[in-house]
Amino acid sequence: MAKDKNNTIVDRAWDFMASIKLAIILFALISLTSIVGTILEQNAAPSKNIQVLGSLFGESLAPTLYVAFEKLGFMDMYRSWWFLMLLMLIAANLLICSLDRLPRTWRLVKDPMKPLSKEHMAAIPLKREFTIKGKPGAAKDAVMKAVKKTGVKVMESSEGGDIQLYGERRRLSRLGVYVTHLSVIVMLVGSVIGIFFGFKGNVNIPEGATYTVAFARTGMLTPAQDNEQNMIIRAVENARGDVAVAANSLGVEEDHLRARMRRLGVIPLEFGLRLDNFDVDFYGMSDMAKEYSSVLTVVDGGREIIKKRIEVNDPLKYKGITFYQSSYGLMPPGDYRYILRATSRNGATETMTVRKGETFTIPGTSVEASVAEFNASLAFDPSGRPFTYAQFMNNPAVRLEIKTGQESYLKWIMKRNSNTWRLTSGDVIELRDVIGAQYTGLQVRRDPGVWMVYLGCALMSLGLYIAFFMNHRKVWVMLSPAKGGTDITVAASANKNREALERKIDRMVSLLREGEK
Amino acid sequence: MIASAISVVLYLFGAEWRPLIYAGFLVQSGYLIHRGFELGRIPLVGVHDTLNFLAASMVAFAIAIQAARKQKKDFYMMLALLCAVFTGFALFQTPYATPLPPVLKTYWFELHVAMSFLSYALFWIAALLGIIYLRYGEAEVERLQYKSIFVGYSLFSLSMILGVVWAYLAWGTYWLWTPKELWTSLLWLYYGLYLHARLWNRWSGRPCAVLGTVGFGVVLFTYLGVGLLMKSSHSF
């Protein structure tokens, strides 16, 4: 770029920040550090990476190297100051090179196209010259029609006896590359907004429970902090999520309470979230989860606002906070409730919810039953002894004590195996669900910057499309009177895909010559 | 399995006689379509599927390029050998036949992987074209290399965008700094650099063609290296 010769330091720094050279240096630096960051597992236990280093450089060197890499931030590289700085420099490089080149492009875009002088036209590489019969004025219409075929909007000017027809198309496409560059900046700004004004947390809610807080990742808490955390959570729960009310009950300022909550990794939701039911669907009789889902209810100001069944890839959103289905697990033994459906051999049916030890009667019979035992993942060993084979509720089963008249016996009923539901008496007891045995693991997120990231994505698609698939095309045709007809000079330029333009121009020329014959 | 083995043999002999490449392509595509119907989803989970898909996509793009301009025999020889190696390697990988975990059961995922593998195939075709250009120096071939890369780059960008939307729906975060994401962004930067370098007089021509050819390795590492060596959000 033509710059003043008296380069100051600022000029040189600006040029360097706008250069492809810097882009290449940054790319190389990010790649090299990334290779290290890829080989060392991020946020892993030290022993793991010492082992990796040991296998690469020998056991004796590994601990020293580990300490060195750890000091340099390679064990949590993506959050290290220098990695973030490299990313910022890439963004700055992109921004400054755009700002450096934009004024020139803007001039091209802003100014309307002008007719060319003969000398300028001579300097254009893509050119065709030929002569046709008839005066310029007479030939003009045919030429105009041919020029229009190249897709440009035609204008006309005349000087002396010469007539010039010229036009352009997709002038604005020159801005496509800036749209693309801008999109990257927009995404980065969106992600920074997300980091500073959003949060990432999670919460495990047992079936039937209502939670008003979520939890962010913190370091280990001291016993005192642990106590304080519990006290705050209780106060917020009692206040149904209203932090101001909770602060009042604790006798502290609301701002103070919020600061303490941030410190202890407690995220106030400002409303209640209840898990009504959690379910896992398995593939056939396997233990592979096909889908798992939570029925959630938002309770705000004492009213139920939304009830939604969420599953993986389909979250619930309320007041800017989004809840994602992410995991699940089993609660310690407690107050479980069993939903059973009993159908007698003469067809009478009833669904009931019972606790362990509660006796119920199969409708229309005198058969009584009660739950004696529960197993979340029931299996039998070769000698027929029952055991629990998984730490999840993969095969929930209840052992019923059944009394028919004088007789009484025990029988396992599995939720997933209908063969176990039929009693010797011909009555059927089905285990429909167990409430309170599982918890759902939710990711809790607020990201006020995500719309900017999406906007950036849209801008990038648009920008790439314009930058790669559209071009700015200009065509000039000069008609000069000559002996026995008109001299025609065609000149054309495009900022991309010149071959295509050349083909178009040749077609136009042959069209004009055809018209002659 | 047998279909893959047949494709390998056809590709190998295709290095000598071009129509056999097309035959290998037909057998392989048939196999992929059959597998897709059998599984009721896009057959793009696991190395076995993706290698087959990559080989088939490369031939498909080569056919498109052949339509634009007749290519040298060397180009087809390299293509055939590459496809044979990929398909052969796929032969030794167990196909992923177990049902999908819930997080993969979405169209976002299917589109995301389909776009990224189509772009990988285009980047590799571009690498082959780069070698041909460096050997024979025909400007037309370099232009085809550029076009392959820019279409590939567009698809790759689209795949990243789809990944962003999907990750946000699945995990509530559009970006996780795991090796796969990192190398994906490096790959994106790398080809971004190529596209810029081509506009730069000092780099246009041979240096740029070298850049487009070396990209083969960056793609290979992003695709296989990261997956085989490291833990990431992309191991399911």
Interface residues (C-beta under 8 A of the other chain):
Chain A: I20 A23 I24 F27 I30 S31 S34 G37 T38 I39 E41 Q42 M77 Y78 I90 S191 K200 Y283 S286 M288 A289 K290 E291 Y292 E311 V312 N313 D314 P315 T322 Y324 S326 Q443 V444 R445 D447 V450 V453 Y454 C457 M460 S461 L464 Y465 F468 E499
Chain B: T98 P99 P101 P102 V103 K105 T106 W108 R143 F150 V151 Y153 S154 S157 L158 I161 V164 V165 W166 Y168 L169 A170 W171 G172 T173 Y174 W175 W177 T178 P179 L182 W183 L186 L189 Y190 L193 H196 A197 W200 W203 V226 L229 M230 K231
